[in-house]
Amino acid sequence: MKRTTKLNELKAGIGEFTWGEVIKIHEIGEYAIVEYHPWKSEGCIVLSGQPDMTETLFSYYIDGEDCSQSAESLDEALAGCIAYKHEGANAQAGVYFMRMINK
């Protein structure tokens, strides 16, 4: 099965998520967040096609388009979506929001 980051393919079960094993896809209006276990790795080297079940990450999308960002919590991913929508690819508002609420 091919690896993909395309949301419509992930939802249809056409391909495996490029960055790990999908747990769930959360959808809130125009935002979609893919919750996943990343592949086992050491530094930047992927060790195997097996997911690291001890870690959960969240990759986010706006209107089905990949923002090419991952977060460590669902809250952080949602804040990232909102910031990305209003500020673009180099958005920092989500990071500052999470710091402001001590997360």
TIMI-2910 file (N, C-alpha, C, CB; in pm, 1 decimal, decimal comma, always signed):
<rs>
+----------+----------+----------+----------+----------+----------+----------+----------+----------+----------+----------+----------+------+
!      n_x !      n_y !      n_z !     ca_x !     ca_y !     ca_z !      c_x !      c_y !      c_z !     cb_x !     cb_y !     cb_z ! resn !
+----------+----------+----------+----------+----------+----------+----------+----------+----------+----------+----------+----------+------+
!    +84,2 !   -117,4 !     +0,0 !     +0,0 !     +0,0 !     +0,0 !    +89,4 !   +124,6 !     +0,0 !    -96,2 !     -0,7 !   +122,3 !  Met !
!    +52,8 !   +223,1 !    -79,1 !   +134,7 !   +343,6 !    -88,3 !   +119,3 !   +431,0 !    +35,6 !    +97,9 !   +423,3 !   -213,2 !  Lys !
!   +220,6 !   +511,5 !    +62,5 !   +218,0 !   +606,0 !   +174,6 !   +172,0 !   +741,5 !   +122,1 !   +358,8 !   +617,4 !   +243,4 !  Arg !
!    +91,0 !   +810,8 !   +201,7 !    +34,4 !   +937,5 !   +157,4 !     +6,7 !  +1030,7 !   +274,6 !    -93,3 !   +913,2 !    +79,2 !  Thr !
!     -2,7 !  +1159,5 !   +245,4 !    -48,5 !  +1257,4 !   +344,3 !   -178,7 !  +1321,2 !   +296,9 !    +59,7 !  +1366,3 !   +368,9 !  Thr !
!   -233,2 !  +1273,5 !   +184,7 !   -357,4 !  +1329,9 !   +131,1 !   -474,9 !  +1283,9 !   +216,9 !   -378,2 !  +1287,9 !    -17,5 !  Lys !
!   -546,0 !  +1381,2 !   +272,2 !   -654,2 !  +1352,0 !   +365,5 !   -764,1 !  +1267,7 !   +302,7 !   -712,9 !  +1480,5 !   +417,8 !  Leu !
!   -803,3 !  +1299,4 !   +179,3 !   -910,7 !  +1222,6 !   +115,7 !   -871,4 !  +1076,6 !    +95,5 !   -947,9 !  +1285,2 !    -18,6 !  Asn !
!   -743,9 !  +1049,4 !    +67,9 !   -697,4 !   +911,0 !    +52,7 !   -693,5 !   +839,1 !   +186,9 !   -558,4 !   +908,0 !    -12,0 !  Glu !
!   -652,4 !   +909,8 !   +292,0 !   -649,9 !   +849,1 !   +425,7 !   -791,0 !   +813,7 !   +471,0 !   -583,8 !   +944,5 !   +527,4 !  Leu !
!   -885,3 !   +904,8 !   +447,4 !  -1024,0 !   +880,6 !   +487,6 !  -1085,7 !   +765,5 !   +409,7 !  -1107,3 !  +1006,6 !   +468,2 !  Lys !
!  -1044,7 !   +748,5 !   +285,6 !  -1097,8 !   +641,0 !   +201,6 !  -1025,4 !   +509,1 !   +223,4 !  -1089,1 !   +680,1 !    +56,0 !  Ala !
!   -916,7 !   +511,5 !   +302,0 !   -840,0 !   +389,5 !   +326,9 !   -756,3 !   +346,6 !   +208,1 !   -932,4 !   +278,1 !   +364,8 !  Gly !
!   -725,3 !   +440,8 !   +118,2 !   -648,9 !   +409,4 !     -3,0 !   -500,4 !   +392,7 !    +26,2 !   -668,7 !   +518,3 !   -107,5 !  Ile !
!   -447,7 !   +466,2 !   +123,1 !   -305,4 !   +457,7 !   +152,0 !   -276,0 !   +464,3 !   +300,0 !   -232,0 !   +567,3 !    +81,5 !  Gly !
!   -151,2 !   +432,6 !   +333,8 !   -104,1 !   +444,5 !   +471,6 !    -51,4 !   +585,7 !   +492,7 !     +6,1 !   +338,3 !   +503,4 !  Glu !
!    -67,6 !   +637,5 !   +613,6 !    -18,2 !   +769,7 !   +646,0 !   +134,1 !   +769,2 !   +641,2 !    -69,0 !   +814,9 !   +784,4 !  Phe !
!   +191,8 !   +866,6 !   +575,6 !   +336,9 !   +874,8 !   +557,8 !   +412,2 !   +874,6 !   +690,1 !   +372,3 !   +999,3 !   +480,1 !  Thr !
!   +358,1 !   +940,1 !   +792,0 !   +433,0 !   +963,3 !   +915,9 !   +404,5 !   +863,3 !  +1026,6 !   +403,7 !  +1099,4 !   +966,3 !  Trp !
!   +311,7 !   +770,0 !  +1006,9 !   +284,2 !   +671,2 !  +1110,7 !   +151,8 !   +600,7 !  +1089,6 !   +285,3 !   +736,8 !  +1245,9 !  Gly !
!   +104,7 !   +538,3 !  +1196,4 !    -20,8 !   +463,5 !  +1191,6 !   -134,5 !   +550,9 !  +1244,6 !    -10,0 !   +331,7 !  +1273,8 !  Glu !
!   -235,5 !   +571,7 !  +1161,3 !   -348,8 !   +656,4 !  +1198,6 !   -430,9 !   +589,9 !  +1308,6 !   -437,5 !   +685,7 !  +1076,0 !  Val !
!   -460,9 !   +666,7 !  +1411,7 !   -547,8 !   +621,8 !  +1519,7 !   -689,4 !   +668,7 !  +1490,4 !   -498,8 !   +674,9 !  +1657,6 !  Ile !
!   -700,1 !   +799,4 !  +1458,6 !   -831,9 !   +858,5 !  +1435,0 !   -814,7 !   +988,5 !  +1357,8 !   -907,3 !   +883,4 !  +1569,2 !  Lys !
!   -915,4 !  +1023,1 !  +1279,0 !   -917,9 !  +1152,1 !  +1211,1 !  -1029,3 !  +1234,8 !  +1274,5 !   -939,4 !  +1135,6 !  +1055,6 !  Ile !
!   -990,2 !  +1347,0 !  +1335,1 !  -1085,2 !  +1437,7 !  +1399,7 !  -1120,3 !  +1548,0 !  +1300,7 !  -1026,3 !  +1497,7 !  +1532,4 !  His !
!  -1248,3 !  +1579,2 !  +1287,0 !  -1289,5 !  +1685,4 !  +1195,7 !  -1377,5 !  +1786,3 !  +1269,1 !  -1364,5 !  +1626,8 !  +1074,0 !  Glu !
!  -1339,7 !  +1913,5 !  +1255,7 !  -1415,1 !  +2022,9 !  +1316,4 !  -1427,3 !  +2130,5 !  +1209,3 !  -1345,1 !  +2078,2 !  +1448,3 !  Ile !
!  -1543,3 !  +2139,3 !  +1147,6 !  -1562,0 !  +2236,0 !  +1040,2 !  -1458,9 !  +2218,2 !   +931,5 !  -1555,9 !  +2377,0 !  +1094,0 !  Gly !
!  -1384,8 !  +2324,5 !   +901,6 !  -1284,5 !  +2320,5 !   +794,6 !  -1153,2 !  +2256,4 !   +837,4 !  -1257,5 !  +2459,7 !   +745,2 !  Glu !
!  -1140,1 !  +2224,4 !   +966,0 !  -1016,0 !  +2167,6 !  +1018,9 !  -1026,0 !  +2016,1 !  +1031,0 !   -982,8 !  +2229,1 !  +1155,3 !  Tyr !
!   -916,7 !  +1948,2 !   +999,8 !   -906,5 !  +1803,5 !  +1020,4 !   -772,6 !  +1778,3 !  +1089,0 !   -918,3 !  +1723,0 !   +883,6 !  Ala !
!   -773,7 !  +1688,4 !  +1185,5 !   -651,4 !  +1655,5 !  +1259,7 !   -636,1 !  +1503,3 !  +1260,3 !   -656,0 !  +1713,0 !  +1407,1 !  Ile !
!   -524,0 !  +1457,0 !  +1206,8 !   -495,4 !  +1313,7 !  +1203,2 !   -415,1 !  +1278,3 !  +1327,5 !   -418,2 !  +1273,9 !  +1072,8 !  Val !
!   -475,0 !  +1197,7 !  +1413,9 !   -407,3 !  +1148,8 !  +1534,2 !   -335,3 !  +1019,9 !  +1494,0 !   -509,5 !  +1124,3 !  +1654,5 !  Glu !
!   -206,4 !  +1010,3 !  +1527,4 !   -129,9 !   +894,8 !  +1481,6 !    -15,3 !   +858,4 !  +1575,9 !    -75,1 !   +921,5 !  +1343,7 !  Tyr !
!    +26,1 !   +730,9 !  +1565,3 !   +147,5 !   +683,2 !  +1630,9 !   +257,6 !   +693,3 !  +1525,1 !   +131,4 !   +533,7 !  +1687,5 !  His !
!   +364,7 !   +769,2 !  +1551,0 !   +471,0 !   +782,1 !  +1450,5 !   +549,0 !   +651,3 !  +1435,7 !   +566,9 !   +896,7 !  +1488,2 !  Pro !
!   +616,5 !   +638,5 !  +1321,1 !   +702,1 !   +522,1 !  +1300,5 !   +817,8 !   +526,6 !  +1400,0 !   +755,2 !   +517,0 !  +1154,3 !  Trp !
!   +864,0 !   +410,4 !  +1443,2 !   +980,3 !   +404,5 !  +1532,7 !  +1099,5 !   +465,4 !  +1461,6 !  +1011,2 !   +257,9 !  +1576,5 !  Lys !
!  +1173,3 !   +549,5 !  +1534,0 !  +1288,2 !   +615,4 !  +1471,8 !  +1396,0 !   +644,3 !  +1575,5 !  +1244,9 !   +745,7 !  +1402,5 !  Ser !
!  +1514,1 !   +672,7 !  +1524,3 !  +1626,7 !   +715,1 !  +1606,8 !  +1680,4 !   +841,7 !  +1540,5 !  +1738,9 !   +601,4 !  +1619,7 !  Glu !
!  +1657,1 !   +955,8 !  +1604,8 !  +1690,4 !  +1082,7 !  +1540,2 !  +1601,3 !  +1100,7 !  +1419,3 !  +1840,1 !  +1087,9 !  +1499,4 !  Gly !
!  +1661,2 !  +1120,8 !  +1303,6 !  +1585,5 !  +1139,3 !  +1179,1 !  +1573,0 !  +1010,9 !  +1098,0 !  +1651,2 !  +1245,9 !  +1094,3 !  Cys !
!  +1623,8 !   +901,2 !  +1151,3 !  +1624,2 !   +775,4 !  +1077,2 !  +1508,9 !   +687,1 !  +1124,3 !  +1759,3 !   +701,9 !  +1094,4 !  Ile !
!  +1419,9 !   +651,5 !  +1031,3 !  +1309,4 !   +561,3 !  +1062,6 !  +1366,8 !   +420,8 !  +1072,1 !  +1194,8 !   +569,5 !   +954,6 !  Val !
!  +1344,7 !   +355,8 !  +1186,4 !  +1404,0 !   +223,8 !  +1210,5 !  +1324,9 !   +111,3 !  +1146,7 !  +1415,6 !   +198,7 !  +1358,5 !  Leu !
!  +1194,0 !   +125,9 !  +1140,5 !  +1111,6 !    +19,5 !  +1084,1 !   +976,1 !    +75,7 !  +1045,9 !  +1095,8 !    -97,6 !  +1183,7 !  Ser !
!   +897,9 !     -7,6 !   +984,3 !   +761,1 !    +29,8 !   +949,9 !   +665,3 !     +4,4 !  +1063,7 !   +715,6 !    -45,2 !   +827,7 !  Gly !
!   +719,8 !    -13,8 !  +1184,2 !   +636,2 !    -39,5 !  +1300,7 !   +610,8 !    +91,3 !  +1375,6 !   +702,4 !   -144,0 !  +1394,0 !  Gln !
!   +487,1 !   +114,7 !  +1418,9 !   +458,3 !   +238,0 !  +1491,7 !   +511,3 !   +234,2 !  +1634,9 !   +308,8 !   +263,5 !  +1493,1 !  Pro !
!   +549,4 !   +350,9 !  +1683,9 !   +590,8 !   +367,0 !  +1823,7 !   +464,1 !   +390,9 !  +1904,8 !   +694,7 !   +486,1 !  +1841,6 !  Asp !
!   +414,1 !   +286,5 !  +1967,8 !   +285,8 !   +292,4 !  +2039,1 !   +293,4 !   +375,3 !  +2167,4 !   +238,8 !   +151,9 !  +2072,5 !  Met !
!   +413,0 !   +417,9 !  +2206,0 !   +427,7 !   +498,6 !  +2327,6 !   +411,4 !   +647,3 !  +2299,0 !   +563,7 !   +473,1 !  +2391,8 !  Thr !
!   +405,3 !   +685,0 !  +2171,6 !   +397,1 !   +826,1 !  +2134,7 !   +275,5 !   +850,7 !  +2045,2 !   +526,4 !   +871,2 !  +2063,2 !  Glu !
!   +208,4 !   +962,3 !  +2065,3 !    +95,7 !  +1002,5 !  +1982,8 !   +119,1 !  +1145,0 !  +1935,7 !    -38,4 !   +990,5 !  +2060,4 !  Thr !
!   +103,2 !  +1167,1 !  +1806,4 !   +118,2 !  +1299,9 !  +1748,9 !     -6,5 !  +1334,7 !  +1668,7 !   +244,5 !  +1307,8 !  +1660,1 !  Leu !
!    -18,3 !  +1461,6 !  +1629,4 !   -136,9 !  +1511,8 !  +1562,2 !    -94,2 !  +1598,8 !  +1443,2 !   -226,7 !  +1592,4 !  +1661,0 !  Phe !
!   -129,7 !  +1557,0 !  +1322,1 !    -97,5 !  +1631,0 !  +1200,8 !   -224,7 !  +1702,3 !  +1156,1 !    -41,6 !  +1536,2 !  +1087,9 !  Ser !
!   -212,0 !  +1829,0 !  +1112,7 !   -335,3 !  +1903,2 !  +1084,9 !   -349,0 !  +1956,2 !   +942,9 !   -345,1 !  +2016,6 !  +1178,1 !  Tyr !
!   -476,9 !  +1974,1 !   +906,4 !   -518,5 !  +2010,5 !   +771,3 !   -623,9 !  +2120,7 !   +779,1 !   -573,6 !  +1886,8 !   +694,6 !  Tyr !
!   -627,2 !  +2205,7 !   +676,5 !   -732,6 !  +2306,8 !   +662,7 !   -796,2 !  +2286,9 !   +526,5 !   -676,3 !  +2453,5 !   +678,8 !  Ile !
!   -927,6 !  +2271,2 !   +524,2 !  -1001,3 !  +2245,0 !   +399,9 !   -939,0 !  +2130,8 !   +320,6 !  -1006,3 !  +2371,0 !   +313,7 !  Asp !
!   -892,6 !  +2027,5 !   +389,2 !   -835,7 !  +1909,8 !   +325,0 !   -691,9 !  +1923,9 !   +279,2 !   -917,8 !  +1874,0 !   +209,9 !  Gly !
!   -633,8 !  +2043,5 !   +295,3 !   -495,1 !  +2067,5 !   +253,9 !   -400,8 !  +2048,8 !   +372,3 !   -479,4 !  +2209,7 !   +194,7 !  Glu !
!   -296,8 !  +1971,0 !   +352,7 !   -198,4 !  +1941,8 !   +456,3 !   -121,1 !  +2068,3 !   +492,9 !   -101,7 !  +1831,2 !   +409,7 !  Asp !
!   -114,4 !  +2100,0 !   +621,5 !    -37,4 !  +2215,8 !   +669,0 !   +108,9 !  +2178,7 !   +690,5 !    -97,5 !  +2270,8 !   +799,7 !  Cys !
!   +142,1 !  +2051,1 !   +675,3 !   +279,1 !  +2000,7 !   +693,8 !   +332,9 !  +2033,4 !   +832,6 !   +372,1 !  +2059,4 !   +587,4 !  Ser !
!   +247,2 !  +2020,4 !   +931,6 !   +282,3 !  +2047,6 !  +1070,3 !   +229,4 !  +1934,5 !  +1158,1 !   +225,4 !  +2184,9 !  +1116,4 !  Gln !
!   +300,0 !  +1905,1 !  +1265,6 !   +250,1 !  +1810,6 !  +1364,6 !   +258,2 !  +1874,5 !  +1501,5 !   +329,7 !  +1678,0 !  +1361,0 !  Ser !
!   +172,6 !  +1827,8 !  +1590,3 !   +165,5 !  +1880,2 !  +1725,9 !   +166,1 !  +1763,3 !  +1823,7 !    +38,9 !  +1968,5 !  +1745,4 !  Ala !
!   +193,4 !  +1796,1 !  +1950,0 !   +200,2 !  +1691,7 !  +2052,1 !    +68,2 !  +1670,0 !  +2124,8 !   +306,7 !  +1725,6 !  +2152,0 !  Glu !
!    -32,8 !  +1755,0 !  +2097,8 !   -164,3 !  +1735,3 !  +2159,0 !   -272,5 !  +1782,2 !  +2062,6 !   -174,8 !  +1811,3 !  +2294,4 !  Ser !
!   -392,6 !  +1736,3 !  +2085,8 !   -506,3 !  +1777,8 !  +2003,9 !   -531,1 !  +1927,6 !  +2019,5 !   -632,7 !  +1698,1 !  +2042,0 !  Leu !
!   -517,5 !  +1978,4 !  +2141,5 !   -534,4 !  +2122,0 !  +2166,8 !   -432,8 !  +2203,3 !  +2087,1 !   -520,3 !  +2152,4 !  +2317,1 !  Asp !
!   -307,5 !  +2160,2 !  +2090,8 !   -200,9 !  +2230,7 !  +2019,3 !   -225,3 !  +2227,3 !  +1868,2 !    -63,8 !  +2168,6 !  +2052,6 !  Glu !
!   -275,6 !  +2115,6 !  +1817,5 !   -304,3 !  +2103,2 !  +1674,7 !   -417,9 !  +2197,5 !  +1634,1 !   -340,5 !  +1957,4 !  +1639,5 !  Ala !
!   -520,6 !  +2208,0 !  +1716,6 !   -631,6 !  +2298,2 !  +1685,6 !   -585,8 !  +2443,5 !  +1688,1 !   -746,9 !  +2277,5 !  +1784,7 !  Leu !
!   -505,8 !  +2480,1 !  +1787,5 !   -449,6 !  +2615,6 !  +1792,8 !   -361,2 !  +2640,1 !  +1670,6 !   -368,1 !  +2636,5 !  +1923,7 !  Ala !
!   -286,5 !  +2539,3 !  +1629,4 !   -202,3 !  +2550,1 !  +1510,9 !   -284,0 !  +2569,9 !  +1384,4 !   -116,0 !  +2427,0 !  +1497,2 !  Gly !
!   -396,3 !  +2501,1 !  +1373,3 !   -485,6 !  +2518,2 !  +1257,9 !   -534,1 !  +2662,4 !  +1246,6 !   -606,0 !  +2423,2 !  +1268,8 !  Cys !
!   -580,4 !  +2714,1 !  +1357,1 !   -634,3 !  +2850,5 !  +1357,7 !   -524,7 !  +2951,0 !  +1322,5 !   -695,8 !  +2884,3 !  +1495,7 !  Ile !
!   -406,4 !  +2934,5 !  +1382,2 !   -295,0 !  +3025,5 !  +1354,3 !   -253,4 !  +3015,0 !  +1207,5 !   -174,8 !  +2994,3 !  +1446,6 !  Ala !
!   -242,8 !  +2893,3 !  +1155,6 !   -201,0 !  +2871,3 !  +1016,5 !   -300,3 !  +2937,5 !   +920,9 !   -189,4 !  +2719,3 !   +985,7 !  Tyr !
!   -428,5 !  +2923,8 !   +951,0 !   -532,3 !  +2982,1 !   +865,2 !   -516,9 !  +3133,8 !   +854,5 !   -671,7 !  +2947,3 !   +919,3 !  Lys !
!   -485,9 !  +3199,5 !   +965,4 !   -482,4 !  +3345,4 !   +968,2 !   -344,0 !  +3404,9 !   +942,3 !   -532,4 !  +3393,4 !  +1100,2 !  His !
!   -237,7 !  +3329,7 !   +970,0 !   -102,0 !  +3383,3 !   +954,7 !    -19,4 !  +3316,4 !   +845,6 !    -29,6 !  +3371,0 !  +1083,8 !  Glu !
!    -59,4 !  +3198,2 !   +803,1 !    +17,0 !  +3127,5 !   +700,9 !   +115,1 !  +3026,8 !   +759,9 !    +91,7 !  +3226,5 !   +615,4 !  Gly !
!   +202,8 !  +2978,1 !   +673,6 !   +293,1 !  +2867,4 !   +707,5 !   +388,0 !  +2895,5 !   +823,3 !   +373,4 !  +2831,5 !   +588,2 !  Ala !
!   +427,7 !  +3018,5 !   +844,1 !   +521,2 !  +3050,3 !   +952,4 !   +450,6 !  +3102,3 !  +1077,1 !   +622,3 !  +3152,6 !   +905,2 !  Asn !
!   +327,8 !  +3064,2 !  +1095,3 !   +246,0 !  +3111,5 !  +1206,9 !   +308,2 !  +3077,3 !  +1342,4 !   +106,4 !  +3051,7 !  +1197,9 !  Ala !
!   +305,7 !  +3172,5 !  +1432,7 !   +355,7 !  +3151,9 !  +1568,6 !   +246,2 !  +3172,8 !  +1673,6 !   +472,3 !  +3246,1 !  +1596,1 !  Gln !
!   +130,4 !  +3223,2 !  +1633,1 !    +23,2 !  +3252,7 !  +1727,8 !    -18,8 !  +3128,7 !  +1807,7 !    -97,1 !  +3309,7 !  +1653,8 !  Ala !
!    -23,5 !  +3012,5 !  +1743,5 !    -61,4 !  +2889,4 !  +1812,7 !    +37,2 !  +2853,5 !  +1922,3 !    -72,2 !  +2774,9 !  +1714,1 !  Gly !
!   +165,5 !  +2870,5 !  +1893,9 !   +271,1 !  +2842,7 !  +1992,3 !   +256,8 !  +2937,0 !  +2111,6 !   +412,1 !  +2857,6 !  +1928,0 !  Val !
!   +237,6 !  +3065,6 !  +2082,8 !   +224,6 !  +3164,2 !  +2190,6 !    +96,9 !  +3144,0 !  +2271,3 !   +227,4 !  +3305,2 !  +2133,3 !  Tyr !
!    -10,9 !  +3101,8 !  +2203,9 !   -134,8 !  +3072,8 !  +2275,1 !   -113,9 !  +2959,7 !  +2373,8 !   -246,7 !  +3037,7 !  +2176,9 !  Phe !
!    -48,0 !  +2852,5 !  +2329,6 !    -24,7 !  +2737,9 !  +2417,5 !    +64,6 !  +2777,0 !  +2535,1 !    +38,9 !  +2622,0 !  +2338,8 !  Met !
!   +163,3 !  +2861,4 !  +2511,9 !   +247,7 !  +2910,8 !  +2623,3 !   +165,3 !  +2993,1 !  +2719,9 !   +366,0 !  +2995,3 !  +2570,1 !  Arg !
!    +77,0 !  +3075,4 !  +2665,5 !     -5,5 !  +3164,2 !  +2747,9 !    -93,7 !  +3083,9 !  +2845,7 !    -93,7 !  +3253,5 !  +2657,6 !  Met !
!   -141,9 !  +2969,8 !  +2800,8 !   -227,1 !  +2888,5 !  +2889,6 !   -146,5 !  +2778,5 !  +2959,6 !   -342,8 !  +2825,4 !  +2809,4 !  Ile !
!    -13,7 !  +2791,2 !  +2953,7 !    +79,1 !  +2700,4 !  +3023,0 !    +68,7 !  +2556,0 !  +2977,4 !    +54,9 !  +2706,3 !  +3170,7 !  Asn !
!    +59,6 !  +2535,4 !  +2849,4 !    +54,4 !  +2399,0 !  +2793,9 !   +172,6 !  +2373,1 !  +2706,4 !    -73,6 !  +2376,4 !  +2715,0 !  Lys !
+----------+----------+----------+----------+----------+----------+----------+----------+----------+----------+----------+----------+------+
</rs>
